[in-house]
């Protein structure tokens, strides 16, 4: 009540009443004076100034002033709301002070070291302060050679660059390339070559039970070899090349091992090739009016031809095994998508891993059989006849 009288006298300009002290004004300010929220009779009586005398008389008569209990409840509600707002402001100030201006001794040395490492890592991958190149200044031998050695297939006028070469990171990746390459050689010599050598006779006689047994025996070391080669190439080797060239875009693969279907797998396991196919094959075909399924089939067809070329030229034989395997991915993509929608992402992921574990050793067995028959046919036939005679 006293607070209301002080504020109302001050607002109405009542000079006869004593002026409020500083402590009273401070308490009234922190309490968020209810006069600003409660209906004041002075404001209600002065509001209809432009009305006629009869209308003014009717409006004053129609307005009902709140009684004592209503005014008391309004004051209590406003005071509670003001206290809550004041507490929220104080807590927000405390939290901002904690996170913006930490006190001495509050952060441990370990936290300070981690923050310094994070800031140093962010500063490494900041934009290179060198001047950007503008076309046609990029048409130089230096620029084309620089693009050839970068771990990417899509050309840009200005590539993202790092500020410096991290020596420790470069040495770690180079050591990984050397060690893992020797592990791959050991796996090939100790496990894959003996398993492949025993495949020839069951394949020649078409003994399906022995072929299945040799296939499963070859699947485990072959899949382990494929995983190590993937890590060596896409993580160790490409990061080594990117670190030497100060190339900042290090997204060479995503979490393909969690792919719910084969479509997601082919989009995430080899990002440089995927971006090139999207940029130069998929999107141009969509722009010319082809459907998404036709564009996707064209991408797989191009990939099948490239895979067949990479294998047929070194072996000097034309087999079409890899090309047919790549083209078989088109119906398998739709099948894995249907399995994901019907049974869930886990079943689709199992199909992805099953195709990787079984498909690759099957292609190896087929190419080995055809290569040996094509190049050593007479010797192999005499050897097979001697083996059958002994049996």
C-alpha positions in Angstrom: 0.0 0.0 0.0 2.7 2.4 1.0 4.7 1.6 -2.2 1.6 2.1 -4.3 1.0 5.5 -2.8 4.6 6.6 -3.3 4.5 5.7 -7.0 1.1 7.2 -7.6 2.1 10.5 -6.0 5.2 10.6 -8.0 3.5 9.9 -11.3 0.7 12.4 -10.6 3.2 15.1 -9.7 2.0 15.6 -6.1 4.7 18.0 -4.7 3.0 18.4 -1.3 3.8 14.9 -0.3 7.4 14.1 0.9 9.7 12.6 -1.8 10.5 8.9 -1.3 13.9 8.0 -0.1 16.5 6.0 -2.1 15.9 2.8 -0.1 12.1 3.0 -0.8 12.7 3.6 -4.5 15.1 0.7 -4.7 12.7 -1.7 -3.0 9.9 -0.5 -5.3 12.1 -1.0 -8.3 13.1 -4.6 -7.4 9.6 -5.5 -6.6 8.4 -4.4 -10.1 5.7 -1.9 -8.9 2.2 -3.4 -9.4 0.8 -0.1 -10.5 2.2 -0.7 -13.9 0.2 -3.9 -14.2 -2.9 -3.3 -12.1 -5.7 -1.1 -13.4 -5.3 2.4 -12.0 -8.5 4.5 -11.4 -6.7 7.7 -12.5 -5.7 6.3 -15.9 -9.2 4.8 -16.4 -10.9 8.1 -15.6 -8.6 10.2 -17.9 -8.7 7.8 -20.9 -12.0 8.7 -22.6 -11.2 12.4 -23.1 -12.6 12.6 -26.7 -16.1 11.3 -25.8 -19.2 13.3 -25.2 -20.3 14.1 -21.6 -23.0 11.5 -21.7 -20.7 8.9 -23.1 -18.0 9.8 -20.5 -20.6 9.5 -17.7 -21.7 6.1 -19.0 -18.1 4.9 -19.3 -17.2 6.0 -15.8 -20.3 4.3 -14.5 -19.6 1.0 -16.3 -16.1 0.7 -14.9 -16.0 -1.3 -11.7 -13.1 -0.6 -9.4 -11.5 -3.7 -7.8 -12.1 -4.2 -4.1 -9.5 -4.6 -1.4 -9.2 -8.4 -1.7 -8.8 -8.2 -5.5 -6.1 -5.5 -5.2 -4.3 -7.6 -2.6 -4.3 -10.7 -4.9 -3.1 -8.7 -7.9 -0.3 -7.2 -5.8 0.8 -10.7 -4.6 0.8 -12.1 -8.1 2.9 -9.3 -9.5 5.4 -9.5 -6.6 5.8 -13.2 -7.1 6.4 -12.8 -10.9 8.9 -10.0 -10.3 10.8 -12.1 -7.8 11.0 -15.0 -10.3 12.2 -12.7 -13.0 14.8 -11.2 -10.7 16.1 -14.6 -9.7 16.3 -15.8 -13.3 18.4 -12.7 -14.2 20.7 -13.2 -11.3 21.2 -16.9 -12.2 21.9 -16.0 -15.8 24.5 -13.5 -14.8 26.2 -16.1 -12.6 26.3 -18.7 -15.4 27.7 -16.2 -17.9 30.3 -15.2 -15.4 31.3 -18.8 -14.8 31.7 -19.6 -18.5 33.1 -16.3 -19.7 35.4 -15.2 -16.8 36.7 -18.2 -15.0 38.3 -17.6 -11.6 41.9 -18.5 -10.9 42.5 -22.0 -9.8 39.1 -23.2 -11.0 40.3 -25.0 -14.1 42.7 -27.9 -13.7 46.0 -28.1 -15.7 44.6 -31.0 -17.7 41.5 -28.9 -18.9 43.8 -26.1 -19.8 46.0 -28.4 -21.9 43.0 -29.9 -23.7 41.7 -26.4 -24.5 45.1 -25.4 -25.8 45.2 -28.5 -28.0 41.7 -27.8 -29.3 42.5 -24.2 -30.2 45.7 -25.3 -31.8 43.9 -27.9 -33.9 41.3 -25.3 -34.9 44.0 -22.9 -36.0 45.6 -25.5 -38.2 42.5 -26.1 -40.2 41.6 -22.4 -40.6 41.6 -20.9 -44.0 45.0 -20.4 -45.5 45.8 -16.6 -45.6 47.2 -16.9 -49.2 45.5 -14.9 -51.9 42.7 -16.8 -53.8 43.3 -17.6 -57.4 40.9 -16.2 -60.0 40.2 -17.8 -63.4 42.2 -17.7 -65.8 45.2 -17.4 -63.5 44.7 -21.1 -62.5 45.6 -22.3 -66.0 49.2 -23.2 -65.2 51.3 -26.3 -65.1 51.9 -25.8 -61.4 48.1 -25.8 -60.7 47.4 -29.0 -62.8 50.3 -30.9 -61.1 49.1 -29.8 -57.7 45.6 -31.1 -58.5 47.1 -34.5 -59.7 48.8 -35.1 -56.4 45.8 -34.1 -54.2 43.6 -36.9 -52.7 40.5 -35.8 -54.7 39.0 -36.3 -58.1 36.9 -33.1 -58.3 38.7 -30.0 -59.5 38.3 -26.6 -57.8 39.9 -23.3 -58.5 40.7 -22.8 -54.8 41.1 -25.8 -52.6 40.8 -25.6 -48.8 44.3 -25.5 -47.4 45.9 -25.9 -43.9 48.4 -23.5 -42.4 51.2 -25.9 -41.8 52.3 -29.5 -42.0 52.0 -31.5 -38.8 55.2 -33.6 -38.6 54.0 -36.0 -35.9 50.7 -36.7 -37.7 52.6 -37.2 -41.0 55.1 -39.7 -39.4 52.3 -41.7 -37.8 50.4 -42.1 -41.0 53.6 -43.1 -42.9 54.4 -45.7 -40.3 50.9 -47.1 -40.6 51.3 -47.4 -44.3 54.6 -49.3 -44.0 53.4 -51.7 -41.2 50.0 -52.5 -42.6 51.4 -53.1 -46.0 53.7 -55.8 -44.6 50.8 -57.3 -42.7 48.8 -57.5 -46.0 51.7 -59.3 -47.6 51.9 -61.8 -44.7 48.1 -62.5 -45.0 48.4 -63.1 -48.7 51.3 -65.5 -48.5 50.2 -67.4 -45.4 46.4 -67.7 -45.8 45.1 -66.6 -49.2 47.5 -68.3 -51.6 47.2 -71.7 -50.0 43.4 -71.4 -49.9 43.2 -70.4 -53.5 45.6 -73.1 -54.7 43.2 -75.8 -53.3 40.2 -74.3 -55.2 41.2 -75.5 -58.7 40.3 -79.1 -58.5 36.8 -78.7 -56.9 36.0 -76.0 -59.5 37.2 -78.2 -62.3 35.1 -81.1 -61.1 32.2 -78.8 -60.1 32.0 -80.4 -56.6 29.7 -77.8 -55.0 30.2 -78.9 -51.4 34.0 -78.6 -51.6 33.6 -75.3 -53.5 31.4 -73.9 -50.6 33.9 -75.2 -48.1 36.9 -73.5 -49.9 34.8 -70.4 -50.3 34.1 -70.1 -46.5 37.7 -70.9 -45.8 38.9 -68.1 -48.1 36.2 -65.6 -46.9 37.8 -64.8 -43.5 41.4 -63.9 -44.5 40.1 -62.2 -47.6 37.8 -60.0 -45.6 40.5 -59.2 -43.1 42.8 -58.2 -45.9 40.1 -56.0 -47.5 39.6 -54.2 -44.2 43.3 -53.6 -43.7 43.7 -52.3 -47.3 40.7 -50.0 -46.8 42.3 -48.5 -43.6 45.8 -48.2 -45.3 44.5 -46.5 -48.4 41.6 -44.3 -47.2 43.0 -43.3 -43.8 46.8 -43.7 -43.8 47.8 -43.1 -47.4 45.3 -40.4 -48.3 45.9 -38.5 -45.1 49.7 -38.7 -45.7 49.2 -37.2 -49.2 46.8 -34.6 -47.9 49.2 -33.6 -45.1 52.1 -33.2 -47.5 50.0 -31.1 -49.9 48.3 -29.2 -47.0 44.9 -30.2 -48.2 42.3 -29.5 -45.6 39.3 -31.6 -46.9 39.9 -34.9 -45.1 36.5 -36.5 -45.6 37.5 -39.6 -47.5 34.8 -42.0 -46.1 31.9 -42.1 -43.6 30.5 -44.8 -41.3 29.8 -47.3 -44.1 29.9 -50.1 -41.6 26.6 -48.9 -40.2 24.9 -48.7 -43.6 21.3 -49.9 -43.4 21.3 -50.8 -47.1 23.7 -51.2 -50.1 22.7 -47.7 -51.5 24.0 -46.0 -48.3 27.1 -48.2 -48.4 28.1 -47.2 -52.0 27.5 -43.5 -51.0 29.7 -43.6 -47.9 32.6 -46.0 -48.3 34.5 -44.1 -51.1 33.7 -40.4 -51.0 36.2 -39.1 -53.7 34.8 -41.5 -56.3 31.2 -41.0 -55.1 31.5 -37.2 -55.5 33.1 -37.5 -58.9 30.2 -39.8 -60.1 27.6 -37.4 -58.6 29.1 -34.4 -60.1 30.0 -35.6 -63.6 27.4 -38.4 -64.2 24.4 -38.5 -61.9 23.5 -34.8 -61.7 24.1 -34.1 -65.5 21.7 -37.0 -66.3 19.1 -35.7 -63.9 19.4 -32.2 -65.5 18.8 -33.7 -69.0 15.6 -35.3 -67.9 16.5 -38.9 -66.9 15.0 -40.5 -63.8 17.0 -41.3 -60.7 16.9 -45.0 -61.3 18.3 -44.6 -64.8 21.0 -42.2 -63.5 21.9 -44.7 -60.7 22.1 -47.6 -63.2 24.4 -45.5 -65.5 26.7 -44.9 -62.5 26.9 -48.6 -61.7 27.5 -49.4 -65.4 30.4 -47.0 -65.6 31.8 -48.4 -62.4 31.5 -51.9 -63.7 33.4 -51.1 -66.9 36.2 -49.3 -64.9 36.5 -52.2 -62.5 36.7 -54.7 -65.3 39.3 -52.7 -67.1 41.5 -52.4 -63.9 41.5 -56.2 -63.5 41.4 -57.5 -67.1 44.4 -55.4 -68.3 46.9 -56.7 -65.7 45.7 -60.3 -66.0 45.4 -60.1 -69.8 42.1 -61.8 -69.9 38.5 -60.7 -70.5 36.2 -62.4 -68.1 33.4 -59.9 -67.1 33.1 -61.3 -63.6 33.7 -58.0 -61.8 31.5 -56.2 -64.3 28.6 -58.6 -63.7 29.2 -58.3 -59.9 28.9 -54.5 -60.1 25.8 -54.7 -62.3 24.3 -57.1 -59.8 24.4 -54.3 -57.2 21.5 -52.6 -59.0 18.8 -55.2 -58.0 20.6 -55.9 -54.7 20.2 -52.2 -53.8 16.5 -52.4 -54.2 16.4 -55.7 -52.4 18.3 -54.4 -49.4 16.1 -51.3 -49.3 13.0 -53.5 -49.2 14.5 -55.6 -46.4 15.3 -52.5 -44.4 11.8 -51.2 -44.8 10.2 -54.5 -43.8 12.6 -55.9 -41.2 14.6 -52.9 -40.0 18.0 -51.4 -40.5 19.8 -54.3 -38.8 18.7 -56.8 -41.4 19.8 -54.5 -44.2 23.2 -54.0 -42.5 23.6 -57.8 -42.3 23.0 -58.0 -46.0 25.6 -55.4 -46.7 28.2 -57.3 -44.7 27.1 -60.7 -46.2 27.7 -59.4 -49.7 31.1 -58.1 -48.8 32.2 -61.3 -47.0 30.9 -63.8 -49.7 31.0 -61.8 -52.9 34.7 -60.9 -53.0 36.2 -64.4 -52.4 33.8 -65.8 -55.0 35.1 -63.4 -57.6 38.7 -64.2 -56.6 38.0 -68.0 -57.1 36.5 -67.4 -60.5 39.3 -65.3 -61.8 42.0 -67.6 -60.4 40.4 -70.6 -62.1 40.0 -68.9 -65.5 43.5 -67.4 -65.3 45.2 -70.8 -64.6 43.2 -72.6 -67.2 43.9 -69.9 -69.8 47.7 -69.7 -69.2 48.5 -73.2 -67.9 45.8 -75.3 -69.4 47.7 -78.4 -70.7 49.8 -78.7 -67.6 46.8 -78.4 -65.3 44.8 -81.0 -67.3 47.7 -83.5 -67.0 48.0 -82.8 -63.3 44.3 -83.2 -62.8 44.3 -86.5 -64.7 47.2 -87.8 -62.6 45.3 -86.8 -59.4 42.2 -88.6 -60.6 44.1 -91.7 -61.5 45.7 -91.8 -58.0 42.3 -91.5 -56.4 
